[in-house]
Amino acid sequence: MKSDLGKVLIIGSGIGGLSSAIILAGLGAEVTVLEKNRTPGGLLRSYCRDGIECPVGVHYLGSLDRGQVLRKFFDYLGVTDGIAVSRMGEGGVIDRYFFDSPSSHPAHFDMPSGFDAYERNLNKAFPEEENIIVQVMSELRRSAVEMHDLGILYAREGDFSLLEQTRPYGEILDELGCSPGLRTVLALASSWIGVPVSDCPAYYHNMALASYLSSSWRLEQSGSAMADVLVRRLEELGGRVICSAEIEKVEVDSRVVKGLHLSSGEYLAGATVIGAVHPARLLQMLPEGAVKPSYRNRIRRLQNTHSVFSVHARVDGKAHPEIPYNMFAVETDGRGDISDLRYYQLRRCERADSSLLSVLTSGNDERWAAWKESRSGQRGPAYRSKKEEFATELIREAEAFLGPFSGLQLLDCYTPLTLRDWVGSPGGSAYGVLRSSSQVLATAMLNRTAVKGLYLAGQNVLAPGIIGTIMGSFATVKLILGAHEFERQVAL
């Protein structure tokens, strides 16, 4: 028997909004997703330049093999067969890391598929630290079991309390006495979710690393195709997505949500509203007095993850065929903490004669300060010139690892301001709210607001990444249904 959930309105059509919508529609709710942009998908959606799809938020996926956590999620959502993927690591490498400190680090380190292979590579690179590696791997394997079993999702007490595992991973590495080289290799998983290892809860670090060691996959089609699969699935279940629908105000009466006012003047009534957007963005939609000042202050004080800058370029496909793994150039400090990264991916693309080079790095916010108050499409030639100058610099750096590029054509580059305007992430933050040890209490239960019937979803409520975001969607549904009903009705 399905729940009598009535009308549910969801703000934002990223992976958090769409997965929440599909779950609730499958449980019998009448779901409408509102998206301010012309197309759904948020950071999930790629964009096309010169006939080539350029990825934004999905570069590879973890734990999609049978019995693994993301596969369980996709199966439940009913989208597994529609999302074409290919397995990484068949040649022994998922990620290859290059370091800037040859005196304390190996020339490079390969992250393979599988925990045993990863342990072997660690021991080969750091033979004098075998005892440390044994301890690290024991905790990593335990975290993988917990993650795939999804026991935390069905826990009755504490509702996703991770306090016992929120100790900073960098502190653990300090106690173990890791060399700078081993520390950097182990710290890389923290950087994937935008948290410095010195302040990254062990749970989040281990979940991120375990997810890719369990199995790693690339999309065979574009991020847009994945977004479209999710939208179609929602529509099959009777839900709908309305694009170009910007929310002006969340209607609240006596701290009970009533519906949404759109910028177009339209009003949609609904007793349940989910903001699959950054909490600060949702706060801007609430009328004065809807929540206590203490709640507003809590949200306003939240620290966010860093921003990103990305480059996409077309290169000659014959001279530069697809590389079946990702590459990272890693900048470190003296103790082995990561100060910056360059991410490189070279993939075949829609044009048979071409490959797509993608470069991702930190946002370098100070470069774009002059345009901070402007909006996308209104920044002028000086801004474009500044973007292309930085893109050229990053491409030259990439040639140190990949050799001179033949037939290179810059397709596009985007700055933190682009992301800020596209998805409303403060400062162009790539991973939303900083899931750090020092913010554990401030970020606890972000999916619960002080307004009855108003909830949050998306990467900000539990953890970033596809797995963390979808798990957060289930957590929000659990909050709506109650733990007992969730366990009875949602079987993963």
RODO-2510 file (C-alpha; in nm, 4 decimals, decimal comma):
residues 492
     n   res          X          Y          Z
     1     m     0,0000     0,0000     0,0000
     2     k     0,1418     0,3393    -0,0991
     3     s     0,1584     0,6412     0,1307
     4     d    -0,0941     0,9237     0,1044
     5     l     0,1725     1,1884     0,0471
     6     g    -0,0401     1,4292    -0,1544
     7     k     0,1257     1,7060    -0,3543
     8     v     0,5028     1,7453    -0,3278
     9     l     0,6854     2,0428    -0,4797
    10     i     1,0623     2,0150    -0,5341
    11     i     1,2856     2,3146    -0,6030
    12     g     1,5775     2,2210    -0,8282
    13     s     1,6258     1,9401    -1,0804
    14     g     1,9807     1,8250    -1,0075
    15     i     2,0508     1,4670    -0,9037
    16     g     1,9160     1,5428    -0,5544
    17     g     1,5905     1,6905    -0,6766
    18     l     1,5276     1,4258    -0,9418
    19     s     1,6143     1,1285    -0,7204
    20     s     1,3936     1,2632    -0,4384
    21     a     1,1147     1,3139    -0,6917
    22     i     1,1400     0,9604    -0,8294
    23     i     1,1375     0,8032    -0,4825
    24     l     0,8319     1,0012    -0,3733
    25     a     0,6456     0,9541    -0,7013
    26     g     0,7033     0,5803    -0,6673
    27     l     0,5454     0,5990    -0,3215
    28     g     0,2337     0,7620    -0,4593
    29     a     0,3016     1,1336    -0,4248
    30     e     0,1934     1,3856    -0,6888
    31     v     0,5360     1,5351    -0,7600
    32     t     0,6254     1,8542    -0,9451
    33     v     0,9900     1,9595    -0,9871
    34     l     1,0556     2,3290    -1,0513
    35     e     1,3750     2,4251    -1,2367
    36     k     1,4822     2,7865    -1,2920
    37     n     1,6934     2,7034    -1,5987
    38     r     1,5677     2,6102    -1,9456
    39     t     1,6735     2,2465    -1,9096
    40     p     1,6696     2,0061    -1,6124
    41     g     1,9708     1,8361    -1,4560
    42     g     2,1689     2,1029    -1,2705
    43     l     2,5374     2,0099    -1,2532
    44     l     2,4444     1,6659    -1,3838
    45     r     2,3720     1,8140    -1,7270
    46     s     2,6549     1,8502    -1,9777
    47     y     2,6505     2,1208    -2,2438
    48     c     2,7297     2,1109    -2,6146
    49     r     3,0045     2,3064    -2,7941
    50     d     3,0838     2,2504    -3,1625
    51     g     2,8917     1,9224    -3,1556
    52     i     3,0787     1,7913    -2,8498
    53     e     2,9224     1,7281    -2,5078
    54     c     3,1273     1,8860    -2,2262
    55     p     3,0799     1,7336    -1,8782
    56     v     3,0194     1,9484    -1,5712
    57     g     2,9526     1,7475    -1,2561
    58     v     2,9879     1,3812    -1,3548
    59     h     3,3340     1,2642    -1,4574
    60     y     3,3153     0,9094    -1,3251
    61     l     3,0981     0,6974    -1,0947
    62     g     3,1787     0,4534    -0,8147
    63     s     3,0162     0,1383    -0,6725
    64     l     2,7914     0,0533    -0,9656
    65     d     2,8574    -0,3214    -0,9728
    66     r     2,5885    -0,5684    -0,8633
    67     g     2,5226    -0,5523    -0,4905
    68     q     2,7049    -0,2222    -0,4514
    69     v     2,5520     0,0943    -0,3160
    70     l     2,5053     0,3039    -0,6319
    71     r     2,3729     0,0014    -0,8219
    72     k     2,1162    -0,0492    -0,5438
    73     f     2,0148     0,3151    -0,5754
    74     f     1,9881     0,3055    -0,9551
    75     d     1,7932    -0,0228    -0,9439
    76     y     1,5466     0,1211    -0,6937
    77     l     1,5038     0,4367    -0,9020
    78     g     1,4517     0,2209    -1,2118
    79     v     1,7231     0,3860    -1,4213
    80     t     2,0038     0,1272    -1,4338
    81     d     1,9318     0,0006    -1,7849
    82     g     1,8977     0,3513    -1,9260
    83     i     2,2381     0,4794    -1,8093
    84     a     2,5119     0,3406    -2,0337
    85     v     2,8468     0,3000    -1,8556
    86     s     3,1827     0,1321    -1,9128
    87     r     3,4009    -0,0115    -1,6405
    88     m     3,7319     0,1540    -1,5559
    89     g     4,0437    -0,0153    -1,4267
    90     e     4,0561    -0,3050    -1,6719
    91     g     4,4177    -0,2115    -1,7466
    92     g     4,5002    -0,1793    -1,3787
    93     v     4,4550     0,1984    -1,3439
    94     i     4,1540     0,4130    -1,2500
    95     d     4,3469     0,7245    -1,1455
    96     r     4,7140     0,8131    -1,1989
    97     y     4,8617     1,0736    -0,9644
    98     f     5,1687     1,2836    -1,0403
    99     f     5,3351     1,4701    -0,7536
   100     d     5,5396     1,7878    -0,7365
   101     s     5,7701     1,6681    -0,4526
   102     p     6,0121     1,4083    -0,5968
   103     s     6,2245     1,3991    -0,2802
   104     s     5,9365     1,2694    -0,0647
   105     h     5,6919     1,1182    -0,3162
   106     p     5,7021     0,8518    -0,5890
   107     a     5,7127     0,9771    -0,9493
   108     h     5,3514     0,8678    -0,9764
   109     f     5,0998     0,6450    -0,8020
   110     d     4,8267     0,4369    -0,9654
   111     m     4,4926     0,3814    -0,7971
   112     p     4,3650     0,0461    -0,9278
   113     s     4,0297    -0,1248    -0,9000
   114     g     3,9874    -0,3340    -0,5858
   115     f     4,1057    -0,3141    -0,2266
   116     d     4,3712    -0,5855    -0,2545
   117     a     4,5259    -0,4241    -0,5618
   118     y     4,5239    -0,0841    -0,3896
   119     e     4,6969    -0,2310    -0,0847
   120     r     4,9620    -0,3919    -0,3061
   121     n     5,0283    -0,0608    -0,4808
   122     l     5,0592     0,1177    -0,1469
   123     n     5,3072    -0,1405    -0,0186
   124     k     5,5080    -0,1216    -0,3398
   125     a     5,5279     0,2579    -0,3242
   126     f     5,5844     0,2773     0,0530
   127     p     5,7513    -0,0530     0,1579
   128     e     5,8626     0,0781     0,4976
   129     e     5,5080     0,1652     0,6052
   130     e     5,3419    -0,1753     0,5770
   131     n     5,2078    -0,1677     0,9348
   132     i     5,0407     0,1681     0,8758
   133     i     4,8914     0,0459     0,5481
   134     v     4,7441    -0,2625     0,7206
   135     q     4,5596    -0,0383     0,9690
   136     v     4,4393     0,1998     0,6981
   137     m     4,3087    -0,0829     0,4804
   138     s     4,1301    -0,2531     0,7694
   139     e     3,9216     0,0595     0,8338
   140     l     3,8655     0,1146     0,4631
   141     r     3,7317    -0,2368     0,4119
   142     r     3,5035    -0,1991     0,7133
   143     s     3,3675     0,1281     0,5768
   144     a     3,2984    -0,0365     0,2402
   145     v     3,0891    -0,3098     0,4049
   146     e     2,8883    -0,0523     0,6012
   147     m     2,8363     0,1600     0,2910
   148     h     2,7122    -0,1220     0,0679
   149     d     2,4923    -0,2741     0,3410
   150     l     2,3141     0,0609     0,3856
   151     g     2,2643    -0,0094     0,7555
   152     i     2,3067     0,3600     0,8280
   153     l     2,0108     0,4400     0,6057
   154     y     1,7794     0,2169     0,8057
   155     a     1,9145     0,3012     1,1511
   156     r     1,6329     0,3924     1,3905
   157     e     1,8378     0,5843     1,6430
   158     g     2,0277     0,9022     1,5719
   159     d     1,9019     0,9514     1,2158
   160     f     2,2332     0,9477     1,0309
   161     s     2,4412     1,0346     1,3355
   162     l     2,8008     0,9917     1,2273
   163     l     2,9526     1,1508     1,5347
   164     e     3,1575     0,8436     1,6223
   165     q     3,3275     0,8608     1,2815
   166     t     3,3745     1,2336     1,2442
   167     r     3,7293     1,2520     1,3709
   168     p     3,9525     1,4294     1,1133
   169     y     4,1273     1,1795     0,8888
   170     g     4,4398     1,3949     0,8906
   171     e     4,4558     1,3558     1,2683
   172     i     4,4430     0,9791     1,2271
   173     l     4,7270     0,9924     0,9729
   174     d     4,9265     1,2085     1,2163
   175     e     4,8929     0,9447     1,4878
   176     l     4,9894     0,6669     1,2482
   177     g     5,3061     0,8580     1,1569
   178     c     5,2623     0,8519     0,7781
   179     s     5,5410     0,9788     0,5567
   180     p     5,4511     1,2865     0,3473
   181     g     5,4207     1,0683     0,0370
   182     l     5,1803     0,8161     0,1896
   183     r     4,9849     1,0976     0,3537
   184     t     4,9311     1,2666     0,0155
   185     v     4,8132     0,9468    -0,1533
   186     l     4,5688     0,8735     0,1280
   187     a     4,4554     1,2375     0,1441
   188     l     4,3458     1,2430    -0,2195
   189     a     4,0007     1,0993    -0,1458
   190     s     3,9278     1,3962     0,0819
   191     s     4,0080     1,6369    -0,2012
   192     w     3,7501     1,4635    -0,4244
   193     i     3,4761     1,5958    -0,1957
   194     g     3,6382     1,9347    -0,1441
   195     v     3,7450     1,8923     0,2201
   196     p     4,1065     1,9343     0,3416
   197     v     4,2288     1,6081     0,4931
   198     s     4,3141     1,7905     0,8158
   199     d     3,9408     1,8573     0,8674
   200     c     3,7767     1,5727     0,6738
   201     p     3,5705     1,3280     0,8831
   202     a     3,7092     0,9770     0,8516
   203     y     3,3660     0,8507     0,7461
   204     y     3,3439     1,0778     0,4425
   205     h     3,7028     1,0098     0,3394
   206     n     3,6590     0,6339     0,3612
   207     m     3,3215     0,6392     0,1882
   208     a     3,4645     0,8372    -0,1050
   209     l     3,7692     0,6142    -0,1468
   210     a     3,5833     0,2871    -0,0910
   211     s     3,3197     0,3773    -0,3485
   212     y     3,5743     0,3995    -0,6332
   213     l     3,7875     0,1064    -0,5189
   214     s     3,4727    -0,1085    -0,5134
   215     s     3,4234    -0,0343    -0,8835
   216     s     3,4659     0,2688    -1,1086
   217     w     3,2724     0,3576    -1,4227
   218     r     3,2516     0,6173    -1,6966
   219     l     2,9360     0,7358    -1,8647
   220     e     2,9210     0,6160    -2,2239
   221     q     2,6805     0,8943    -2,3056
   222     s     2,6649     1,2522    -2,1811
   223     g     2,5563     1,3876    -1,8455
   224     s     2,2586     1,5362    -2,0298
   225     a     2,1560     1,1867    -2,1386
   226     m     2,1706     1,0724    -1,7752
   227     a     1,9584     1,3675    -1,6664
   228     d     1,7061     1,2858    -1,9380
   229     v     1,6845     0,9237    -1,8186
   230     l     1,5947     1,0450    -1,4693
   231     v     1,3354     1,2893    -1,6025
   232     r     1,1731     1,0194    -1,8181
   233     r     1,1588     0,7846    -1,5206
   234     l     0,9877     1,0514    -1,3121
   235     e     0,7348     1,1111    -1,5880
   236     e     0,6665     0,7350    -1,6116
   237     l     0,5706     0,7488    -1,2436
   238     g     0,3349     1,0404    -1,3029
   239     g     0,5648     1,3218    -1,1931
   240     r     0,6574     1,6274    -1,3968
   241     v     0,9376     1,8810    -1,4369
   242     i     0,8634     2,2451    -1,5143
   243     c     1,1623     2,4412    -1,6485
   244     s     1,2127     2,8198    -1,6611
   245     a     1,0251     2,8263    -1,3302
   246     e     1,2151     3,0433    -1,0854
   247     i     1,0875     3,0504    -0,7286
   248     e     1,0218     3,3949    -0,5888
   249     k     0,8966     3,2956    -0,2445
   250     v     0,8075     2,9923    -0,0343
   251     e     0,4640     3,0532     0,1161
   252     v     0,4703     2,9943     0,4924
   253     d     0,1908     3,0505     0,7431
   254     s     0,2552     3,0063     1,1170
   255     r     0,5705     2,8100     1,0311
   256     v     0,3800     2,5652     0,8130
   257     v     0,4625     2,5506     0,4408
   258     k     0,1729     2,6177     0,2041
   259     g     0,3219     2,6357    -0,1455
   260     l     0,5436     2,8276    -0,3861
   261     h     0,5182     3,1641    -0,5602
   262     l     0,6897     3,1696    -0,9003
   263     s     0,8499     3,4759    -1,0579
   264     s     0,5936     3,4416    -1,3374
   265     g     0,3191     3,5202    -1,0875
   266     e     0,1900     3,1625    -1,0733
   267     y     0,1205     3,0030    -0,7351
   268     l     0,1473     2,6290    -0,6667
   269     a    -0,0024     2,4873    -0,3486
   270     g     0,1643     2,1971    -0,1711
   271     a     0,1837     2,0686     0,1861
   272     t     0,5320     1,9276     0,1269
   273     v     0,8122     2,1315    -0,0284
   274     i     1,1698     2,0106    -0,0787
   275     g     1,4464     2,2536    -0,1593
   276     a     1,7065     2,0577    -0,3548
   277     v     1,9258     2,3660    -0,3520
   278     h     2,1888     2,5142    -0,1246
   279     p     2,0399     2,5943     0,2211
   280     a     2,1432     2,9593     0,1841
   281     r     1,9495     2,9786    -0,1434
   282     l     1,6388     2,8324     0,0193
   283     l     1,6755     3,0797     0,3044
   284     q     1,6501     3,3662     0,0534
   285     m     1,3126     3,2306    -0,0584
   286     l     1,1613     3,2286     0,2901
   287     p     0,9618     3,5274     0,4124
   288     e     1,0861     3,7220     0,7126
   289     g     0,9804     3,5530     1,0354
   290     a     0,9276     3,2108     0,8744
   291     v     1,2162     3,0667     1,0775
   292     k     1,3880     3,1683     1,3978
   293     p     1,6867     3,4047     1,3764
   294     s     1,9037     3,1291     1,5258
   295     y     1,8247     2,9040     1,2273
   296     r     1,9021     3,1805     0,9774
   297     n     2,2302     3,2520     1,1536
   298     r     2,3219     2,8838     1,1550
   299     i     2,2762     2,8598     0,7779
   300     r     2,4506     3,1901     0,7069
   301     r     2,7575     3,0875     0,9069
   302     l     2,8073     2,7612     0,7174
   303     q     3,1380     2,7324     0,5345
   304     n     3,1283     2,6031     0,1783
   305     t     3,3700     2,3993    -0,0289
   306     h     3,6030     2,5643    -0,2785
   307     s     3,5014     2,6718    -0,6260
   308     v     3,6308     2,5278    -0,9547
   309     f     3,7499     2,6371    -1,2970
   310     s     3,7130     2,4008    -1,5906
   311     v     3,8443     2,3850    -1,9475
   312     h     3,7214     2,1770    -2,2406
   313     a     3,9178     2,1547    -2,5645
   314     r     3,8971     1,9469    -2,8811
   315     v     4,2173     1,7714    -2,9942
   316     d     4,2996     1,5466    -3,2880
   317     g     4,1538     1,2025    -3,2178
   318     k     4,4198     1,0012    -3,3998
   319     a     4,7092     1,1785    -3,2323
   320     h     4,5382     1,1739    -2,8927
   321     p     4,3154     0,8672    -2,8473
   322     e     4,1154     0,8168    -2,5297
   323     i     4,3147     0,7463    -2,2135
   324     p     4,1185     0,4902    -2,0070
   325     y     4,2035     0,6463    -1,6705
   326     n     4,2004     0,9889    -1,5036
   327     m     4,5150     1,1880    -1,4275
   328     f     4,5843     1,4263    -1,1417
   329     a     4,8765     1,6656    -1,1005
   330     v     4,9055     1,7100    -0,7234
   331     e     5,0631     2,0080    -0,5491
   332     t     5,1672     1,9380    -0,1893
   333     d     5,3176     2,1115     0,1093
   334     g     5,6077     1,9829     0,3183
   335     r     5,4005     1,7510     0,5365
   336     g     5,2117     1,5940     0,2468
   337     d     4,8845     1,7886     0,2597
   338     i     4,7369     1,8828    -0,0794
   339     s     4,7449     2,2509    -0,1678
   340     d     4,5960     2,2216    -0,5192
   341     l     4,5052     1,9739    -0,7927
   342     r     4,4811     1,9622    -1,1686
   343     y     4,2439     1,6960    -1,3001
   344     y     4,2877     1,5733    -1,6587
   345     q     4,0620     1,3530    -1,8659
   346     l     4,1071     1,2652    -2,2347
   347     r     3,8071     1,0901    -2,3870
   348     r     3,6649     1,0051    -2,7251
   349     c     3,3692     1,2235    -2,8136
   350     e     3,0776     1,2671    -3,0529
   351     r     3,3058     1,3779    -3,3387
   352     a     3,4833     1,0766    -3,4856
   353     d     3,7994     1,2698    -3,5702
   354     s     3,8339     1,4262    -3,2247
   355     s     3,8966     1,3622    -2,8565
   356     l     3,7822     1,5822    -2,5695
   357     l     4,0401     1,7169    -2,3253
   358     s     3,8918     1,8245    -1,9924
   359     v     4,0878     2,0070    -1,7216
   360     l     3,9508     2,0887    -1,3770
   361     t     4,1205     2,2859    -1,0999
   362     s     4,0388     2,5118    -0,8062
   363     g     3,8466     2,8268    -0,8901
   364     n     4,1126     3,0912    -0,8235
   365     d     3,8365     3,3252    -0,7068
   366     e     4,0589     3,6339    -0,6983
   367     r     4,0948     3,6207    -1,0781
   368     w     3,7228     3,6895    -1,1217
   369     a     3,6725     3,9444    -0,8443
   370     a     3,6161     4,2301    -1,0913
   371     w     3,3021     4,0541    -1,2252
   372     k     3,1649     3,9335    -0,8906
   373     e     2,8543     4,1512    -0,9126
   374     s     2,7792     4,0655    -1,2769
   375     r     2,5639     3,7892    -1,4242
   376     s     2,6369     3,5269    -1,6903
   377     g     2,6191     3,6634    -2,0428
   378     q     2,6885     4,0196    -1,9294
   379     r     3,0593     4,0161    -1,8441
   380     g     3,2122     4,1368    -2,1678
   381     p     3,5340     4,0765    -2,3639
   382     a     3,7781     4,1418    -2,0750
   383     y     3,6241     3,8537    -1,8809
   384     r     3,6397     3,6220    -2,1821
   385     s     4,0025     3,7172    -2,2369
   386     k     4,0857     3,6435    -1,8725
   387     k     3,9197     3,3021    -1,8953
   388     e     4,1041     3,2112    -2,2149
   389     e     4,4348     3,3264    -2,0681
   390     f     4,3947     3,0935    -1,7680
   391     a     4,2679     2,8117    -1,9923
   392     t     4,5789     2,8435    -2,2110
   393     e     4,7982     2,8247    -1,9012
   394     l     4,6260     2,5052    -1,7851
   395     i     4,6512     2,3449    -2,1294
   396     r     5,0267     2,4166    -2,1387
   397     e     5,0592     2,2446    -1,8016
   398     a     4,8635     1,9457    -1,9332
   399     e     5,1131     1,9055    -2,2166
   400     a     5,3810     1,8252    -1,9594
   401     f     5,1942     1,4991    -1,8957
   402     l     5,0307     1,4328    -2,2317
   403     g     5,2764     1,5835    -2,4806
   404     p     5,2084     1,8660    -2,7317
   405     f     4,8494     1,8725    -2,8507
   406     s     4,7716     1,8398    -3,2180
   407     g     4,4726     2,0190    -3,3651
   408     l     4,3753     2,1826    -3,0363
   409     q     4,0619     2,3994    -3,0345
   410     l     3,9415     2,5591    -2,7112
   411     l     3,5711     2,4811    -2,6827
   412     d     3,4752     2,6422    -2,3551
   413     c     3,5837     2,7261    -2,0032
   414     y     3,3773     2,8184    -1,7012
   415     t     3,4566     2,9985    -1,3788
   416     p     3,3106     2,9907    -1,0256
   417     l     3,0768     3,2702    -1,1337
   418     t     2,9292     3,0436    -1,4012
   419     l     2,8452     2,7760    -1,1436
   420     r     2,7121     3,0346    -0,9022
   421     d     2,4683     3,1653    -1,1625
   422     w     2,3707     2,8223    -1,2993
   423     v     2,2847     2,6363    -0,9785
   424     g     2,2854     2,9085    -0,7113
   425     s     2,5821     2,7656    -0,5216
   426     p     2,7362     3,0436    -0,3064
   427     g     3,0620     3,1645    -0,4590
   428     g     3,0451     2,8868    -0,7179
   429     s     3,1149     2,6247    -0,4511
   430     a     3,1635     2,2924    -0,6271
   431     y     3,0448     2,0594    -0,3507
   432     g     2,8194     2,2867    -0,1482
   433     v     2,8391     2,2896     0,2296
   434     l     3,1801     2,1904     0,3673
   435     r     3,1325     1,8503     0,5330
   436     s     3,4164     1,9053     0,7782
   437     s     3,4816     1,7749     1,1279
   438     s     3,4694     2,1292     1,2611
   439     q     3,1191     2,1769     1,1123
   440     v     2,9705     1,8455     1,2254
   441     l     2,7131     1,9972     1,4614
   442     a     2,6297     2,2879     1,2293
   443     t     2,5640     2,0531     0,9359
   444     a     2,3748     1,7850     1,1281
   445     m     2,0243     1,7183     0,9961
   446     l     2,0346     1,9933     0,7330
   447     n     1,7424     1,8237     0,5576
   448     r     1,5154     1,9200     0,8479
   449     t     1,4105     2,2869     0,8550
   450     a     1,2234     2,4825     1,1208
   451     v     0,9131     2,4955     0,8960
   452     k     0,6636     2,2095     0,9024
   453     g     0,6487     2,0396     0,5628
   454     l     0,9670     2,2093     0,4330
   455     y     1,2753     1,9921     0,3766
   456     l     1,6122     2,0072     0,2060
   457     a     1,7713     1,7603    -0,0359
   458     g     2,0737     1,7634    -0,2661
   459     q     2,4452     1,7319    -0,2003
   460     n     2,4292     1,9629     0,1003
   461     v     2,2215     1,7477     0,3346
   462     l     2,4469     1,4454     0,3816
   463     a     2,7458     1,4161     0,1488
   464     p     2,8581     1,5362    -0,1954
   465     g     2,8983     1,3201    -0,5047
   466     i     2,6356     1,1066    -0,6779
   467     i     2,6279     0,8449    -0,4008
   468     g     2,6197     1,0959    -0,1171
   469     t     2,3529     1,3058    -0,2870
   470     i     2,1181     1,0148    -0,3620
   471     m     2,1705     0,8762    -0,0120
   472     g     2,0696     1,2211     0,1123
   473     s     1,7523     1,1967    -0,0968
   474     f     1,6597     0,8713     0,0751
   475     a     1,7406     1,0355     0,4098
   476     t     1,4990     1,3181     0,3336
   477     v     1,2261     1,0738     0,2313
   478     k     1,2894     0,8878     0,5570
   479     l     1,2368     1,2135     0,7427
   480     i     0,9087     1,2754     0,5594
   481     l     0,7722     0,9232     0,6111
   482     g     0,9169     0,8504     0,9547
   483     a     1,1664     0,5733     1,0237
   484     h     0,9072     0,2956     1,0640
   485     e     0,7185     0,3735     0,7426
   486     f     1,0448     0,4217     0,5525
   487     e     1,1643     0,0759     0,6559
   488     r     0,8284    -0,0744     0,5625
   489     q     0,7938     0,0922     0,2226
   490     v     1,1464     0,1472     0,0890
   491     a     1,3367    -0,1748     0,0251
   492     l     1,6801    -0,1332    -0,1303
***
